Amino acid sequence: MDATLRDDGVVHAGGDARQRFFDSSGYGRPHGDGVDLARVEAAHLLYRGDLDGVDGADFREFFVDSVAAEDRFAARFLVYADLRERGFYCSPAREGWPGHDGDPLPDLTVYERGADPGGPVAYRVLVAGERRSLPARDLPGVALAVVDEESDVSYFTCEGTGGFDGATDVDLPTGVDATLLDDRAVCWEPPTRLFESGFYGQPVAGRDAAVVDALQLSLVEAADLAERGVIALSADDVRERGRAVEGDRFDRRLAVYRRLRADGVVPKTGYKFGADFRTYDDVESVSELSHSEALVRALPADHAFHPRELALDVRLAGGVRKRMVFAVGADEGDPQWLTVGRLTP
């Protein structure tokens, strides 16, 4: 069977194409007894040998022409073919095609396994090459398919969430004596509950010290506690020191730290994991502390991911059995949470 490429970039196959391609295999959209096909669908049918040609062009000719005509066509074709091989029906996410919801960002609509086009949607897929810049604000709600330079495809879930749901609660003291030092603060003779129940700071004598008579605080911890009157330091002085040490990053981390504490979550440094924080959802006692559940990075609102950066973060988090969470817009004071994880369709 041959098909024709129209001026609008849509490929039309006539005859009994509707029954052969749409009704039986979920390709295209019905057009009388025939079907309209997006270029990626037509290329896949050519590749499979189900179409003989498009205006006389075989797969090779049509593929090369399509790469020149459409953005990221080669990557989109590889992902489309991979999802088809995994047993999914999928449609190009474009106006007039089944499953399109009006969102201009995704490239493909993937239906639940066993569902026909227009049925329940499993994923809305955004396709990217490994060198493409990905604005963080664009990612919530999509499945990301990254095609590397060897044409392998890696999939990620990108979920926007309302925040953390922690259960840590501690009755904080007020006016505790403290000293601001170089890149930290020391809290003198703190109440036991500040460290043991709230997991603030680290004892100067070590975490296993029998008596906590001095507590080292990071500058984000000190700024938060000073703002709430827990320690007798000027919050402005601590924030100024933090900015001198870290620059703009300090304010982003402080905004995320305060939001996490407000949500009942304990944030501690994530330095060993290449993150800003590791988090604990429910701390009752430091002496009976469980493993942290998530890694968090604080990002400015205009942050754009490099796919390699994203893959590294997600791979590391998965390797230590934690969620990878990004706080997007931390520089604006009210971060939006983006959780990214590996996906096997």
N, C-alpha and C positions, 0 to 999 in steps of 0.2 A: 504494500500500500504506500502511495506517495501522498505527501501533504504540501501545503502552500503557505509561505510566509507572507503575511499581510503587512501593509505599511505601518500599522500600529504595533508591530513586533510580536503579534500573536500568530501562532501556527494553526492552521485549520486543516483537519482531516475529515473527509466526507464519507459517503457510502455508509457502511455499517460500523463506522468508527465508534459511535456512541456505545453500542453493545460490546464491541471488542475492547475498548479502552476505558470508558468511564464505568459502565455497568459492571463489568467483570473485574476490573483492575484498579479503579479509582483514579484514573488519569484525567486531567483537564476539567472542563465544564461543558455540559450539553449545549449543542447548537444544532437544532433540528435533529436529524438522524446522525449527524456528525458530532465532532467535539472541537472545541478551541483548546489549544495547548499553549502553556507558557514555554519559552525556549528551553528551560531546564527539563521540563517534562518531555518535550519533543526529543531533546538530546538523549535522554535516558531510553526512550523507545527505539531510537536509532541504534544506540549502543547494544540493546538487547536483540536487535534484528526484527522487532515488531513493526517498525516503519522501514520502508525501503529507501526513502529519501525525502528531503524537503526541497522542493523546486529543483530536483535532480542532485542535490548535494548529499553525500554520504555523511556518516558520523564525523569523520575527521574534518571535512570541509565545514560542516555546520558548526562543530565545536569551536574551531578557530575563529569563524565569523562571529559567533556568540560572545567569545572572550573579548573581542574588540568592541562589540555593541553594548554589553551590559557590565556594570560594575560588579566585581568579585564573582564573575560567572563560574570560573574554574573551581573556586572554593565552594560555591553553592551547589554545583553539580556533584562534587565529591561527597558532600554531606547528604544531599538528596539520595544519591545512589546508596550510601551507607545505611541510611534509615530504611530504604526500601529492602535492602538485603536483610535487615533485622526484622522484617515482617510488618512494618508500619505502612499504612496509607498516609501520604502527606501531600499537601497542596502548597503552591506558592502563596505567600501571604500578600495577595494583591486584590484590589477591588474587583468584584465580580466572581471571584473564585470561592469555592466552598470554604466555610470556616473563617473567612476574613472578618475581623472585628473592628476595622477602621484604624488600628494602630499602625503607623508607617514604619516602625522600627524593625519588627521581626521579618525574617526572610521566608520562613516556612511554618506552616501550621501542621502539626503532627497529631494524628488522632490516636485515641486509646487503642491498644492492640485488639484487633477484631472489629473495630468500628469503621463504618464507611465514611467517606468524605462528607462533611457537614455534621457528623456525629460528635460525641464527646471528645474534647480536645485534651491530649496528654501534655503537649509542650508547644510553646510558641518559640521558635528557634531563631536566634540571631547568629549569623555566620561571620566569622572573622578569621583572617590570616594571622599568623603568629606575630606579625609586625604592625598590625593595625592598632591605633590608639582607641581606647574604649572609655568614654566618659562614664564615671561612676554613677551619675544620676540616671543614665539610660538603662541600667542593668536590672533593677528590681522587676520581677515578674517574667523574665525570659529565661530560657535555657540557652546557654552559650555553647556554640560549637566552634572550636578553634582548630584550624587546619594548619599543620606545621609544614616546614619546607620539604619534608619527605612525603607529604600528602596523607599523613596519619591524622585522624580526627580525635580530639579530646572533648568531652562534654562536661559542662558544669551547670549546676542549678544556681540561680541568683534570686534570692527571696528577700523582699522587703518585709520587715517585721515591725511590730509596734514597740518592741523593746524587750528588756529582760524581766523576768518574774522571779526575783530573789526573795529569800525569807530571812535574811540576816537582820537582826534587830539588837541594838545595844543602847543602853542608857548612858549617854555621854556626860562627862563631867564638864565643869567650866573653869576657866582661869588657871589652868595648869601651867606651872613655870616652864619656860622653854627658851632656848637660845638659837638664833639664826646663825649658822656657820657658812662655810664656803658654798657647797652645793647640796646642803641638807640642813635639817634642824635637829636639835636634841631636846627631848622632853624630859624634865627632871622629876623624879619621884612620882611617876604617873600612877593613877589607880590601876589595879591589876586588870580590870575589865577592858581597858583601852586596847591592850594587846590581846589578851586571852579571849575575849568575846568579840571584839571589833576587828581584830587582826590589823591594827594600825601599827606601822613601823616595824622595827626589829630591835630587840634588846641589845644594848651595847655589849653586854657580857655574853651574847649568843642566845640563839633561840631556845636552848635547853637550860638556860640559867634558872636556878631555883627561885631567885628574887629578881624582879625587874625594877631596878632603881634608876635606870636611864634608858630612854627609848629613842633610837634614831628614826627620823621621819624623812621621807623623800620630800622634795619641794612641793609636789602636787598634793601630797597628804597634808603637809604643813599649811599650805594655802587654804585648803578646804577646812581644816580644823580651826585656823585663825579666823576665817570668815564667819564661822559658827560660834566663835567665842570659847572654844574648847581649850585652846592654848593661849597664853598671854603674849601674843605677838601681833604686830600690825599686819593685817591681810595685805595692805598695799605694799608694805616692805617685802613681804614674801613673794608676791607676784612680780615685783620689780626685779628681785633677785632671780626668779625663775626665767624671766625674759632675757636677763643678762646672760644666763647660762645656756638657754636653749633657743632663744629667739621666738619666732611666732609659734613654733611647735609647742611651747609651753602652754599657751592659752588654749590650743586645741585639746591637748591632753587633759588640762584642768576641766574643761567643759565636759569631756567624756567621763572623767573620773567622778565629777559631781552628779552627773546623770545616773551613772551606775550605782553610786551609793544611795541616791534617792529611790532607785528601783530595788533596793534591798540586796544588792550584789557587792561583793568585796573585790575591788580591783587591786592587783599587785603587779609589780613590774613584769613585763613580758620579754625582757632583754634577752634571756637565754633562748627564746624562740623567735627572735627577730620581730617581735610585735611590741606595741606600746603597753599592753596589759595582758595578764592572764586573769581569769575571773573565777570566783567561787560563789555559787548561788545561795548556799545556806551554811553559814558558819555559826556553830554553837560554842565550839571550843577549839582553839588552835592546837591543843594537845590531842584532839581527835579529828584532825583536819583530813578531809578526803581530797582526791585529786581535783584540780581545776577543770572546768568544763569547756571554756572557750578562750580563744585568743582574739584580741581586739586591736585594730589599728585605727588611729584617729586621722581622718583625711579632710582636707579643705573641700568646699562645695564644688570647686572647678577641677577636682582631681580626675585625671584620665589614666586608666590602667594600661600598662603594657601587658599583653597576654602572658608573657614569660614571668613577669612579676606576680601576676595573679596565680599562675600555676604553681610557682614556688611556695607562696603563702598557703595555698590550699593543700598541697602535698605535705608540707611540714605539719600543718594542723592535723591532717588525717593520720600522719605517722605517729603522733603522740595522743591520738584519740580525743581530739578537741574540735569544736566547731570554729570556723574562721569567720569572724564578724568584722565588718568595716563600719565605722561611724562616719558617715558622709555629711559634710557640712558642719564639722565641729568648730570651724572658725566663725560660724554664724550663731553659735551658742545653743542650738537645739539640734543635735545630730540625728540623722535618720539612719536606721540600722539596715545593713545589707549583709545577709548571710550567704556565703558562697561555698558550695561543696562539689565533690566529684559526682558525676552522673553516669550510670550505665543504662542506656535506654533499653 
